Amino acid sequence: MMRTVVVGLLTGIAAAAASNSSSPVTFNKDVLPLLQKNCQVCHRAGEVAPMAFFSYEETRPWAKAIKEAVVTKKMPPWFAGPEFNGHFKNERRLTEQEINTFAEWAESGALEGDKKDKPAPAEFAEGWLMGEPDIVVEMAEDVQIPATGLVDVKSVFVKVNFPKDLWVEAAEVRPGNRAAVHHMKAWVVHPTPPGAEGQTADGAMDRRGGSREILVKYNPGVEPQFFTVGGAAKFVPAGSDIMFETHYTSNGKATTDRSAVGIRLAKAPPQKRFFTSGALTNHSFLIPARDPNWELKTEITIEEPVEIVWIQPHMHYRGKDYEVRAIFPTGETKTLLKVPAFRFDWQQGYEFVKPEPLPVGTRLESIAHFDNSPNNAYNPDPNRDVPYGAESWDEMSVAFFSVITDLDSKPTSLITRRGRRAAVQTPQD
């Protein structure tokens, strides 16, 4: 009821503005420039959105849906709380004037307008969004994906054996089949000296015995990733290989996927090392059946001075909201990110405008809430107690984050989990 009232009020304002306007809002003059700026990066052929918004003919049937999406602020997809306006480089928000322009256009007949008013077409990179890679690593064979049913997470190992140490300035996962790939990580699997114990920087051992590190992630909301902030780059040691860890979804048709990762090499020696971690995670929890607001807190401790530059929360179907705080050695607490309405289908990463220094002894704390009740339309089974698990019918609470640090820092020594806290249940809504 409240949502209907709010939409109605905004629509009324838009209609009033339209009636007082000296000239009607048209697609060519007013709407197309906004689509180019905010929407076409996804709403074009071959990208993640299900429809293209390039021409009037393509866009006109969606006029009412576009109005509702922008008025309710579902689009463009951006989920950080309003108190973080201006904090992130990749922020995508519409101004109230831009929202009203879309609403006026839909309410006043969605006119095309004079073709002479059309701006020049926006130019987008075809293929690799980061630009042409120096190295491409592709899965060796197709992964078979069934037409129906739940698909276990797949790990596909590609023997690369990079012949020399590499510093990487950007990387991008390109799904071979976007309709089937929900999210994916490309790991660098390091060579391990004989007899050495291989551990990741977040404390888990790779199944092949080698240490590993996240190179780049993909999901709707996270595509190419650039590592050059502060003169940094990611390190790939000689002898390393690549492992694709992928969550596939069935879509009614048996299909296949053969994804690839593109790597762009640094043009100059780096000044800092860029490192991405999934260490802010908790595997020891059980979400009670039918609980609408179950809380999970997790802490890790930073053991070397770093600067945090990027955060991406990750949860599954029951994810409700997410917050990340830094608790400094002085006792001061700073909220780095708050996502009041988490979306499983668009798991946005947030890139800081200015890196945030985290001195030694800083604790990173995540606070996640889950809705395991029947009121959650995405909930597969509200009558089930839900444990940690990699599959979407189970749950996860992870804040992937990236830091820049000294070149000689060892990622395995950056973080400890001794501050991790157990789950805490909060009163129900």
N, C-alpha and C positions, 0 to 999 in steps of 0.2 A: 504493500500500500504506500509506504513512504517513498519508494523508488518511483512509482507512478506519479505521485504528487510533484516530486522534484523535477522529473522529466517534463511534466506538464507546465510547470512554472517557467522552466528555461525555454521551452518551445514557445510559450506565450510571449516571453521577452523577445525571442528571435522574430516572431511574427510581427510584433509591434515595430521592431526596428526595420523590418522589411517594408512595412507599409509606409514608414516615414522616409525611406531611402529615395534619393532623387533618381536612381537608376537601378534596375533589378540586378540581383546577383546572378552571374552566369558562370557556366563551367569554364569557358575559355579564358575569361578575364580574371576570375576570382578563385575558383576552386582548383583548377589544374595546377597553378603555382604551389598551392598548399600540399597537393598530392605529391608533387615532385620533391618538395622539401621534406615531407614527413612520412610518406606512405609507399612510394614506388620502390624503395630499396627492398621491400618484401613483396609488394603487390605487383609482380611482373613475372613473365614466363620463366619457368625453371627455378623459381625461388619458393620460399616456404609458404607464402600465403596462397589460399586456394583460388583466388581470382586476381586478374590484372586490372589496374586502374590507370591505363595510359590514354585511351581514347574516350571520347564522349559516349560512343556506342557501348563500350565495355563497362563504363561507370554508371550510366544512367539507371539501369535496373536496380542498382544498389543504393540509390540516393537516400531512401528512408532508413535503411540499415546503417548507412554511414552516419547519418544524423544521430541515431540512437547511440551508436558506438562512441562517438566523440562527446556527446552531451553527458553520457554516463561515465566517460573517461576510461572506457575499456580499451580504446584506441586513441593514439598509438600506445602500444603496450609498454607501460612504465609503472613499476609497483613500489618504488621507494616512497616513504611517507613525505608529505608536503614540506615538513621541516627540513628536508634535505635538498630542497630546490637550490640549484647552483653548486652542489657539492661534487657532482659527478660529470666527467667529460662527455659521456655518451647519453646524457639525459635527453629524452625525447618527450616533450610536453607541448600541448597547444595552448596558446593564450586564450583568454575568454573571447577576444575579438575573433580569433580564428575559429573557435567553436561555433560562435554565432554565425559566421559566414557559411559554414557547412549547413547549419540548421536553416538559415534563411533560404539557401539554395533548394533544399529539399522541400520546404514548406511553400515556396513560391513557384513550384512547377518544374524544378530542375532543368532550367533553360540551358541551351547550348551556348547561345550568344554568337557574336561576330567571330568568324574564323581568323580575322586579322588580329584579334586580341590574344591569340594563343602564344605562349612563350615558346622559345626553342625547346626541342625535346631534351630532357635531362639525360646525361650520359652516365652509364654504369659500366663497371668492369664486367666483361663476359667471362664465364668460367671461374678462375681463381679470383676471389674478391680482394685479396691482399696484393694482387699483382702476380706476375709470372714467377713461379718458384724456381729455385736453383736445383732442388732435388725433389723428386716425387717417389714416395713409397706406397705401393698398392698391394692390397690383399692378393695372395697368389692364386686364389680360386674363388668362385662364387660361394656365398653362404646361402643355404636353402632356408626359406622362410615359409611356414605353412599358411594356408588360407585362413584358418581359424585357430582359436585356442591361445593360451598363454605361452610366450616364448621365453625360455631361460636366457639369461645374460650370456653372450658369446664372447670368448676371448680367442682372438686370431693372432698367432705369432708369425711375424715375418722376419726371416733371417736376412739381415742387412750387412752386419759386420762392417760398419763405417770404417774406412781405411785410416782416418786421421781424426784428431780432435776437431770439433766444429763449434763455432759460436753462432747462434741463430738469432736473427732480429725479428722474425715473424714466422708463424706457422698457421696452417688452416687444414681442418678435416673437411673433405668433400665427400658426402655420402653418395654412394653409387645409386641408391634408391631412397630418396627423401621420404616417400610415402611409408616406408617400412622402418626407417631409422628414427627412433625417438631421441636418444642421446648416445654419445660416444666419447671415449677418451683415447687418445693415442699416447701410449707410454713409451719412454725410452728405457729399455732394459739394458743395464750396464753390464759389462764383462766382470766376472768375479774371479779373482786369483784362486788357484786350487787351494782348498781347505779353508777359504774365507767364508764367513757367514754373510749372506746378502740380506740387507734390510732396506726397506724404503725409508724415506725421511719421516713418514708417519708411523713407523714401527712395525710394519708388516713385511714378511718375507715373500718375494716373488716365488711362484710355484716352480720356476726353473732354477732357483737358487741364487739368482743374480739380484742386485739392488735395482730399483727402478724409480723413475721420476716422471711426473706428468709433463708431457711436451705441450699438448694443446687439447682443448675440449670442444665438443660440438653439441648443441641442442638449439631448438628454436629460442632465440634470444642471445646466443653466444655462437659466433662464427669465427672469422679470422681473429687472431690475437697477436698483438704487437708488443715487443719486449724491450723497446729502446728507451723507455722513460729513464731519465737520469744517466743516460749513456750506457744502459745495461744491455745484456743479451743472455740467452739461455745457453747452457753448456751441454754438449753431447760428446761424451768421451769416445775415443777410437775403440773399435770392437763392439760397439753397442748395436742393439737390434730394436725393432719396433713391435709393440703389441697393441692391437686394437681391442678395446673392451667396449662392447656394444649392447645396448638394450634395443631389441627389435620389437615391433608391434605387428600383429596380423591385421589385415584389412579386408578380408573376404576373398582374396585371390592369392593363390600360391605364387610366390615370386622369389627373386634372388637379390642379393646385394654384393657388390664388390667396391668397397670404399677405398679412399686413398688419403694420404696426408702430404701436403706440400710444405717444403721447408725453404725459407729465404735466408741466406747467410748474411751475417753482419759485414758491413763494408769497411769497418775499421776496428781495431782492437777495442774491446769494451772496457768501461771504467768500473762497472758493477756487474754482479751476477743477478739475474732475474730467476726467481724460483717460485713454483706453484705447488701448494700443499693441500692435502685433504685431511690434515691432522686434527682439525677441530670437528671431531666426530665422536659419537658414542654408540657402542654396540650392545650395551647392557641395559635393556629396557623392555617393558611389556605394557602396551597401551590397553587399558581396560575396555572391554566391549561397551559400546553405547555412550562412552564418555565424550561430551562435546568440546572440552577445553582442557585437555591433558597437557601438562607442562614438562619439558625436559631441559635441564640445564647441563652444560658441558664447559669445562675449562681446560686450557693448555697454558704452558708457561714458555715465554720467549727467552732463550738462553744466550743469544748474541744480539747485538744492536742491528735492527733492520728498519726498513720503511715499508709499510703496507701500502699497496697501490691498487688492489683489485679484490673484490669479494663476490662470490656467487653462492647463495644458499641453495641447498638441494634437499628436497623432501619428496614424498610420493603422494598418493591420492588423498591421504588424510591430512596433509600439511595445511595449516591454517594461517600462521603468521610466524615471522622469524626476526630475531634481533641479534646484533653482534656488538659487544662492548669491549673497550680496552680498559683494564684496571691497572693503572700505572703504579710503580713502586712507591710513589708519594701518597698513594691512597686515592688520588683523583680518579674518577670514572668518566669515560667519554663514550657516548653511543656513536659507533661508526656507521651503522646501517640499521634501519628498521623497515621491514616489509609487512605492512598491516594486513595485506590480503595476498597470500602466496598463491601462485598459479602453477600447477604441475605441467601444463601444456606450453608454458612460456617461461623458462627458468633463466631470467635475466642475470647477466653479470654487471657489476657496478664498478666503474673505473674512476678513481679519485682524481679530481682536478689537481690536487696537490698531495704528494705522498705524505703519509702520517708517520712520523718517527715513533718507533716502539723500542724504548731502551731495555736493556737486560733486566729480567725480572717482571716485565709486563705480562699480565695474564689476559688472554683473550677468552671471553665468555660468550657462548651462544645461548639464547633462550628461545626455544621452539614450542609452539602449541599445535596440537593435533585435534581434529574433529572426527571422532570415531562413532558419531551418532547417526541415526537414520536421516537427520536433517541435511547431512552432507551428500549432495546428489552424486558425487564421484565415488562414494564409499562402496567398495566391492562387497563388504559384509559387515554391517554394524554389530552383529552378534558375536563377533570373534575378538578374542584378545590378540593384539597384533605385536609381534616381536620385530627386532631388527632383521632385515633381509635385503638382498640386492634386487629381488623382484618387486614389481610395483604393488602387488597385493600385500606385501609386507611393508615395513617403513624404514626410512633412513632420516638422520638429522646430521647434515654435513654443511659446514661453511668452507667451500674451497676458497683459498685466498692466495694472493701473490705478493711477494716481497722482493725488494732489491737489497742486496747485501754486498759485503766486500768480496772481491774475486777469490780470495783464498778461504772463504767460509765453506764449511762442509755442511750440506743440507741436513745430514743425519744428526748433527749436533745443535741445530737451531732451536729445536722444540722438544719439550718433555710433556708428558701427560700426568705428571704426579698430582696436578691440581684438578684432575677430572672429577666431577661430582656425579653422584647417582641421580636417577630420575626423581622428580618431586611432583606430586599430584596437587593440583590446585582445585578449589571449589568449583563445582559445575556452574555454568551460566544459568 
